[in-house]
């Protein structure tokens, strides 16, 4: 005999657990992003989320054992507590860790840049738009912030180009100080604006070394004629992102050109209203270049519209949802509930993955709301599937009871089966 049941208390408690997991996850994203690898961060994120959902579901069934039966509470509650952490935090966290490694792998685009080429405008117009030479101060600050595994090159341009710093490894503070010194002591120059030459000079630095894992930062306040498709073809072919910084109030045509360059290469355009803003903008660009993809955050750059990574994200959350359902079945030691929760978890994971893929943006508050919705869907929908997948009320529902029965005599086995009819689903 099979029955379809739903525990409203478990539904509510599961939602509470999902919200707690969301809140803890937001703290982790804020505190640990950039401090630990993304694969470890996602393992901890989904591990703790699964733990809180499992904990609250276990508490709900302890209070009102509607799904698993009074017999479970009397005989197997201790076993359920022992299974809580291994089934949720460890199992789900470990699989989430592996899925993040897949999602963050560079099948199409490197996760973070190892080479940054700064291409800086030193034309005559910069003397009026940046009288205090904030551009080079911002560039120097960016160099000081860089990790020791980074490589940096600096190209200046007006109507000619100059390689101020060939691509070099910032493997020590002395190396950083040498580049900073060149930036801060660079003299003022005059002349026009040749963005075409600037892009070619930046490309020359990359081709002389390596194109992979590279980002170009182009800053200019002017405009020049440019065959955009031809100039950007090598960048796009090698998936090199170009972030651009401009001053729209100085030259609207130049701004449009810089926006197009950024859009064509998967980069971002940053508008400067006052020269003293450039330090903060360069810091943002550096953070973007070093931020790896993770399953619960917006995907930017050349892979932003990638169907491969979109599918990978959705499938990853689907697998995590199915594992969360299986974890609940293991906690309750009930193979019928495991089947129900696993199917429900897969469906809820699919919906949560679609919400993340379609809803995440560059707006922090909106992204938090999207993650809250995804976490809530994942927690609630799987608990509803006991309405759709019936649980048997005959013996054999419990993994532990099946193991126990195999060690009993035929007479004890028969007695156990008769007894289980009173306690099993």
Beta strands, then each sheet from edge to edge (+ up, - down):
strand 1: 2-3
strand 2: 115-121
strand 3: 151-157
strand 4: 161-169
strand 5: 214-219
strand 6: 241-246
strand 7: 269-271
strand 8: 391-392
sheet 1: 1+ 8-
sheet 2: 4+ 3- 2- 5- 6- 7-
end
